[in-house]
Structures are given as structure tokens and as C-alpha cells.
Amino acid sequence: MKTAIAILNWNGIDLLKKFLPSVINKTPEQIDIYVIDNGSSDDSVKFIENTFSSIKIIKLDKNYGFAKGYNIGIQRIDAEIICLLNNDIEVTASWIDPVLELFKLEKNT
């Protein structure tokens, strides 16, 4: 199943610098990683564009808040499974494997 990671961001350049590398390095390459930028006024978008070319960026025109920002952003992601991940999370090796395994087991229910 096509899977994507969606990370909502608003003015979180320091969090992205600290935590995004673990997400990139510990997520399988076939899984797309998106940052939904909620109208940041810091250099978050520029930082991602210049540092992490593999990250897909969804730019929102303003800060829609947590739930609405995610709802707008995930409508632009083409995937069967979308894992929502905070921008202040450091993941560990194989972190997404249990999630994907559960979806495989439950796909017919």
C-alpha cells in the first residue's frame, strides 16, 4: 500500500533541524515524506528546500491551525496510508514497521 508521512509545521525551523533528519534516515525510501507548512513566516520552507531535497512540501497560504492544516494538507497527498507525525518527534529504526504491519493485517476489515 502506498504510504506517506505528513508532518505539520508552523514556524518550526528549529524543530525541523533537530528532528527531521531522524525521520528521513529511519523511514524507508519508498515512503514519501511531506511537510505541510501552515503559513510559516520563518525560513522553514527555505530550510527544507535547501537541505532535504527528498521532502515534498505542501505550502498553505496561512496558519489554519492543527486540525484544519492537516485536513487541507492531506487532501493533496496521494497515498492509501498517511501517517501524521508531529514535527517534534525523533523516530527510531524501524519505527513505521508495526504501523504498516497492522494495516496489512486489518486491510480487509
N, C-alpha and C positions, 0 to 999 in steps of 0.2 A: 504494500500500500504506500502510495506517495505520501511522504511525511515532511512537515516543515516545523521549524521553531519560530515563534513570534515573540519578540521582546519589545515591550512598550517603553519608550524613552521620552522624557521631558527634561531638558537641561541637565542631563546626567553624564556629561563628558567624563567626569572623574570616575563614576561607577563603570562606565564603558571601558575606560582604560584599565581598570583593575580587574573586572570580571569577564569581559567579552573574550579575552584570549583563551580562558579555560573552556568556554562554550565551543569555540572554533576548534580547538585542539582535541577535545574529547567527544565530539559529535561526529558520527560517520559522514564521510564526504557526500554521500548520495542524499543526505538530508539538507534541504535548503534552510538557511538561517536568515530571517528577516528582522530588521529593526523598524518598528513603526514609530516614526518620530512625531510626537504630539505637539508640533509647532515650536520647537526649541528655539531660544534666542541665543544660546551659547554656540560653540563650534562643534556640537555633537555630530552633525551630519558631515561636515567637512572632515572631521577626525576619522569617521568611519570610511568615507570615500578615499582618503589618503592613506589609510593604514590597513584596511581589511577589504580588499577588492572582491572577496568571495561573498561578502554580506550584501543582501538585497535590502534596499532602503525604500520604505513607503513614507513619503513626506505628507503629513497633514498640514493644512493651512493655518490651524490654530490648535490650542490645547483644548481637547474635547473631554478631558477628564479620563479616569481609568477605564471604566466600562465602555463608554461610547468610543473612546480612542481605539480600544481593542476591537470593538464591533465594526467600526469603519475599516480599520486596517485589515482584519482577517477576511473581509469581503474581497480583497484584492489578492489573496493568496490562493493559488491553485494547488490544493493538496487534500487528500482524504482525511489525514490526521494532522491537526495543528496543535502543537504543544505550546501553551502560554508559559512564558518564563520571565520572572522579574529581572530587571537589569542589575540587581544587586546580589545575584546568585553565582556562586562558584560551583561548577559541577565537577564530579569525579569521573574516572574512567568507567565506561560502560553505563553511564547514568541513565541513558534512554532505553536500554535493552529491556528492562522489566515493563516499561510502558508499552513498547511495541509488542512484546510477548502477550500481554493482556489483551491488546486489540486483536491479535491473531486468534487467541482462544475464544474471544467473545464476538467475533465478526458476524456470526450467523444468528445472534440472539437479539 
